[in-house]
């Protein structure tokens, strides 16, 4: 515990230095690194968001999984436009697959703080992406430069939410990612976000008790893990029990390549997680990531940046909301 506390303190100090250096980073492309430089008076926008994330992270390290998941669930619907944040009757928040998305209070707090300094300048869509990056860094990941300049979307409908299900085959999952401009390697890297976070027993019930309607346990699952999960997720009492997505035994919530090491020995929790270790299209890359944590951390950041550019609104498109949970129009 002392070692973890010291490591976190070092991360916090390094984060301050990295945020101070943002003003000298060049901009490029439609989205830009340092887009808000000089646009919010003299305030460092990313530093404001960082302070809010740090406060929540210190209280609850599982906020990393929540914020990474929020970015994924936002970007895979209408693109990265913060449509997942809007309240109302049958908005994206009401979709069944978004029922367990958390971390909204982090985005709302960061937005409220920025609105007091420079009203109507910083988009909620950018805050999501900045917050996810900060949490990844604090939780063991490498620092990656986020591009900003997104605008917020005007549409949020539960009926539009069609996210890749953990029950999809690997071919179907590859296709779902390809529709968003993401490669097979991007998919494998983003699934590495499962090194942190939790899932409900409901999503693995079939693997434990009736895999592919066989009435048996998924034979690709490590027998010891299967027995442990059956104790946690009894057949007749699934309920809302939560289990870690990463089956490593030290129970430390940390962004690292341990996820890949676990799935290579049959300890994947979700079906899709286990399949990427077995399929010929993905297994070699899984092995590469399992061997080198630095490779995973660097490439994971690159994949997060690429996902953050899906179907973005820029220029005069969309809007800049004054409150993230309510569209202006």
Secondary structure, 3 states (H helix, E strand, C coil): CHHHHHHHHHHHHHHHHHHHHHHHCCCCCCCEECCCCCCCCCCCHHHHHHHHHHHHHHHCCCHHHHHHHHHHHHHHHHCCCCHHHCCCCCCHHHCHHHCCCCCHHHHHHHHHHHHHHCCCCCCHHHHHHHHHHHHHHHCCCCCCCCEECCEECCCCCHHHCCCCCCCCCHHHHHHHHHCCCCCHHHHHHHHHHHHCCEEEHHHHHHHHHCHHHCCCCCCCCCHHHHHHHHHHCCCCCCCCCEEECCCCCCCCCCCCCHHHHHHCCCCCCCHHHHHHHHCCCCHHHHHHHHHCHHHHHHHHHHHHHHHCCCCCECCCCCECCCECCECCC
